[in-house]
């Protein structure tokens, strides 16, 4: 049991860390504000959730486990809400998402007002 | 490995500090200052100073960023670059002065004992006594709380008075008679359904967490300062989403002002009661027949006073700033 839990926990931790890195790369490389925000939100929810789940499997006592659950609930509530507020503020201030043109290819070079 | 993490965090701190100086967009500067606070908090965690890290995260990264943002809504977003250099603009002189002072300070550290050596003052002065005797004299597990509230009760009393004075100062400068007339102002956020619903779910949890931090401070990291800031942030969140007028219905000005004074009064009264019972000011041994029980009671009451004052002063500052910026927005 404990060995399975340890391996599972490490797998979750490493996967969460990789997702963090991929989210950061996306934040730097994606073409416009909304896609970048998407990358950041994945880091916020999925990566944090995996790391917390990995830590839960190693929790020494039930109190620690419960605290980690509460942190997870808090992160899952606030992360998407912050993303929503950010996207709404960006739309409100006139930033339009980058959409494929008639040819079906993203018009990256001629972006409207993105690229913050 | 740990020193590698130290180097990474410290270099990120330096980079953030340089960015704060260079960037002209004050909004970005505020966010960078918040990041600076968060990085400092991580560094303090690495140094095993969990109470300090908690305070830095709550105050440095949290509420001060928020208050600066509120100030920015009153001023402008961009730093005004002076068109032509003024007559007394001598950057090289200032740079030389800073370099010389820094070099002198670094030279001064040569005489200090090395970090972590046995003969450093932190190892030989009062700290060993605190660490050895706190368990029997105070009887609470968190030595930081026993130093803060009991051994160094005078200093903490001074800090609370400073915070109270800051609240009075903000009120004296910013509160005008016109702000007592109700500002008919619907919140800018009134159409943000998702934000409002999630915040409604979170606000009770934030308050509960603040109470946990307040009363668990004797057993783990936490205490009045952090709890006060967290408690105030619940009210500030409510005011941001539902408007100042709605928030004033929950906590009106008179109540908050009374509470901010009440916290200091509670702290001072504990000291006076100790004097009446035959001890000296803030000597909690005399609060109860059993010295350890007296210490526990004294620390509990003192931390409660700190929490009440900090929470009310933060609410006062935010409400006063917001009322002022709304008025400024109307007159434009």
Boltz contact constraints between the chains, C-beta under 6 A:
constraints:
  - contact:
      token1: [A, 77]
      token2: [B, 198]
      max_distance: 6.0
  - contact:
      token1: [A, 81]
      token2: [B, 198]
      max_distance: 6.0
  - contact:
      token1: [A, 84]
      token2: [B, 194]
      max_distance: 6.0
  - contact:
      token1: [A, 85]
      token2: [B, 195]
      max_distance: 6.0
